[in-house]
Amino acid sequence: MIVRFKIFLLFALLVAAALEAGSTTDQEARLGISDHSRESRNEIPEKRLVIRVIDGDTIVVSPNEKVRLIGVDTPETIHPKKAVQCFGKDAKEFTRRMVERRSLRLVLDESNAARNHKDRYGRTLAYAYLTDGTMLNRELIRQGYAHAYTRFPFRHLVEFRELERTARAESLGLWSSCPLK
């Protein structure tokens, strides 16, 4: 009887631990923190000033750090081996209007932790949030300035694919004026 109780208790603890690992904590639930907003645990603590926009999906933040936006791919404007692509200048101008000379919050994605949150060019991989809470990465896709870049896994992959499907269906941005590949 005691052995059965111990086994049952051990099993219950294992189940509880497994459930807790994939869900919000009691404290997070009381504070209304969802799984979606838990990514802020990976937030770079200080807000960063955008000092330059390289192209639609790459920015430079103070003091001098290049940031590649996770999960988005805008048409090229400065690629050394490619001509300026259709809607590339529009995407770059959209990003410039949204963030240049403004502070934003950078959030890292655990999927890039093994690479120290850097791409092969040494750029920091991040989501960029404006002061009003808008995620620049999401807006680029939602408004048709970018493709969902799904070559590598990331937290918002499914959402970004859906945003791209909607933008395509509504012929927004590059989906209205560029030949489909």
Secondary structure, DSSP 8 states (H G I E B T S, - for coil): -HHHHHHHHHHHHHHHHHHHHTS--HHHHHHT--TGGGGGGGB-SS-EEEEEEEETTEEEETTTEEEEETTEE---SS-TTS---TTHHHHHHHHHHHHTT-EEEEE--GGGGGGTTB-TTS-EEEEEE-TTS-BHHHHHHHTTS-EE--SS--TTHHHHHHHHHHHHHTT-THHHHS---
